[in-house]
């Protein structure tokens, strides 16, 4: 778990342990204070890890186009 002020090493969705506020935070960004408990120590727990590879919108569109073509629609 990470605390506010620490640098994030894993992109993902995090939840504060104090009040379960959720954030998505990029790798290299600094963990913030909890929005409800400013200036207090906040512990953030990773709840959703990203996939190994994030698809670009054009890849998703091409995948959908190919799926519809193969189904004959």
C-alpha positions in Angstrom: 0.0 0.0 0.0 1.1 3.5 -0.7 0.6 6.7 1.4 -0.1 10.3 0.3 3.1 12.0 -0.9 4.6 8.7 -2.3 5.4 8.3 -6.0 3.2 5.7 -7.7 4.9 2.8 -9.4 1.9 1.0 -10.8 -0.8 2.7 -12.9 -4.2 1.6 -11.7 -7.3 2.4 -9.6 -6.7 2.9 -5.9 -9.0 3.2 -3.0 -8.3 5.1 0.3 -8.6 2.9 3.4 -10.2 5.7 5.5 -13.3 6.3 3.4 -13.0 4.3 0.3 -12.6 7.2 -2.1 -11.4 5.9 -5.5 -8.9 7.4 -7.9 -7.1 6.4 -11.0 -3.4 7.4 -10.8 -0.7 7.2 -13.3 2.7 5.7 -12.8 5.1 8.4 -11.6 2.4 10.6 -10.1 2.3 11.5 -6.4 -0.5 10.0 -4.3 -2.8 12.8 -3.1 -4.4 13.4 0.3 -7.8 11.8 0.7 -10.3 14.4 -0.6 -12.3 14.0 2.7 -9.3 13.9 5.0 -6.9 16.6 3.8 -3.6 16.9 5.6 -4.0 13.5 7.3 -2.1 10.4 6.4 -3.9 8.5 3.7 -3.2 4.9 2.7 -4.1 3.9 -0.9 -4.7 0.3 -1.8 -4.5 -0.9 -5.5 -8.0 -2.3 -6.4 -7.8 -2.6 -10.2 -4.6 -3.3 -12.1 -4.4 -2.3 -15.7 -4.2 -4.9 -18.4 -0.8 -5.8 -19.8 -1.5 -3.7 -22.8 -4.0 -0.9 -23.3 -5.6 -0.8 -26.7 -5.7 2.4 -28.8 -9.2 3.5 -29.9 -8.3 2.7 -33.6 -7.5 -0.9 -32.6 -10.8 -1.3 -30.9 -12.6 0.1 -34.0 -10.7 -2.2 -36.3 -11.5 -5.2 -34.0 -15.2 -4.3 -34.1 -15.1 -3.8 -37.9 -13.4 -7.2 -38.4 -15.9 -8.9 -36.1 -18.8 -7.5 -38.0 -17.2 -8.5 -41.4 -16.6 -12.1 -40.2 -20.2 -12.4 -39.1 -21.5 -11.2 -42.4 -23.2 -8.0 -41.2 
